[in-house]
Amino acid sequence: MKNRILKGGLVAIIVLATVAFTNTKKEVNVEESTVEWRGEKVTGSHNGTIELESGYLMMEDDKITGGEFIMDMRTITVTDLTGENKGKLEGHLKSEDFFGVAKHPQAKLVITSAASKGNGKYGIVGDLTIKTETHPITFDLVMNGDVATTSLTIDRSKYDVRYGSGSFFDNLGDKTIYDNFELDVKLRF
């Protein structure tokens, strides 16, 4: 009788521990999520969108522990121009001068760690791959129910995106395009 009670208690503890520390994969809804970019040059700026191909957050006890997101670089659009100028800039961004989407159709972010800062805010550490280059990146992400938002600053020169960069070319003058570009991300799960 005593052995049955001990075995039953042990089984109950194992079940509770398993339920209490469950990892879940929270899939992103790509149709309802947005990635907006903004790049600046000496004489102004441009902005647009990039579509997510897939993504998920790993959760443990409703806390972010990891994740992975893939952007479809072939979907880069420009939203501040119309007509011929819009088409020219989109084509240029997709060319080898910038993201070379024919050879590199995806960019990937892998979250390697996440630390809660309270009130749904996390400090995220990850690896970002654009073209064939992978570099660490840190940023804050706010999780509110089934929505996560963040803003990232990315130095394109680290990812072999050289066109118009003062880091690689001298005497560009007002043709200089700044190395940093911004991503504003809203993820729905």
Secondary structure, 3 states (H helix, E strand, C coil): CHHHHHHHHHHHHHHHHHHHCCEEEEECCCCCCEEEEEEEECCEEEEEEEEEEEEEEEEECCEEEEEEEEEEEEEEEECCCCHHHHHHHHHHHHCCCCCCCCCCCEEEEEEEEEEEEECCEEEEEEEEEECCEEEEEEEEEEEECCEEEEEEEEEHHHHCCCCCCCCCCCCCHHHCEEEEEEEEEEEEC
